[in-house]
């Protein structure tokens, strides 16, 4: 529950405090956002499955963000769009986690209605 509250607080702060990034950082920001969203959805999924571990979440969050930023940086230096690999990977994982979370919520509702 505190995860959802933290997300809500972050969204509210983002709306209240206008902030713009330089265009050169757009790739880094988008890949970092996807890495963070992937980690958060993975944590929600793990919590629903009773497997949540804060250490796994926090190290995964940092590692995903750093790897995504590193891929983007190396790609920029080589003149290759390596950040697209991170976007595709995180995008697939986000949709998979969201589908599992949705399925778990629907199954829980069906079980509660059957009682």
Order of alpha helices (4+ residues) and beta strands (2+ residues): alpha-alpha-alpha-alpha
